[in-house]
Amino acid sequence: MVQAYVLIQTDSGRASEVATAIGNIGGVDSSEAVTGPYDVIVACQAADVDALGHLVVTQIQPVPGIVRTLTCPVIRLS
């Protein structure tokens, strides 16, 4: 299982609706509107890196209002 955080920039004023829409996607554990350089932070998981890429590219990025995404896979150092 691969876990990741997806940091999302949205069009102005659309963070809440983007977070809500993404929260309904399978594989998404949480989706929150936040303040700072990113507007939405998503915690998600997939079976492997390829499935994670597929989730981000085909399910998350097409959500209306998204300008840019940055996917940060979780690593375990111990």
N, C-alpha and C positions, 0 to 999 in steps of 0.2 A: 504494500500500500504506500503510495506517495501522497504526502500532504504538502500544501502550498498556501501562501497568501498571495492574493492578486490585488495590487494597488491600482486604483482606477481614478482617472481624471474625467470629469463629466463637463457637459455644457453648463454654463452658469444657471443655477437654480434648479438643476435636475437631479441632484445627488439623492434625494429621498426616493424619488420614483425609480431611479436606477437600482438603488439598494433593495427596494421592495421586489422589483422584477427579478433580480438575480437570486434573491432568497428563495424563489420558487423553483430553481433549477436543480435537478438531481445531481448529487455529488457536492453540492454547496452546503457546508455546515453552518455558516453564518455570513451575513452580509450587513454591514453597518455603514451609515453615513458618518463621516468624521470631518474635523477641521484640519487645516494644514495644507501641505502641498498636494495631497491627494484628497479626493472627495468621498470615496467609498473604499473600504477594505473588506475583502472577501476571504474567508477561510474555506478551503475545499480539499477534497481528496479524490484520488483515482487509483486504479489498479497498478498502473505503471506510468512512466514518463510519457509514453506515447498517448495513453488515455488522458493524461493531464493536459497535454497539448491540444488534443481533440476537444476536451471540455472547454478550454479557454477560447480556442479559435472558432468553434462552431456553435457554442451555447452562450458564452459570456460576451465576447466581443460584438456580436450582432445586436445586442440590446440597444435600443434607441437612446441617444443621449451620451453615449460613451465616446470620449475623444481619444484616450490612450490608456493602455494597460501595461503593467509591469508585473510579471509572474516571479515569485520568490519561493522556490521549493524549500521545504524544511529539511535540514540535515541533522543527524544524530551523531555527536562526536564521542559519545561514551558507550 
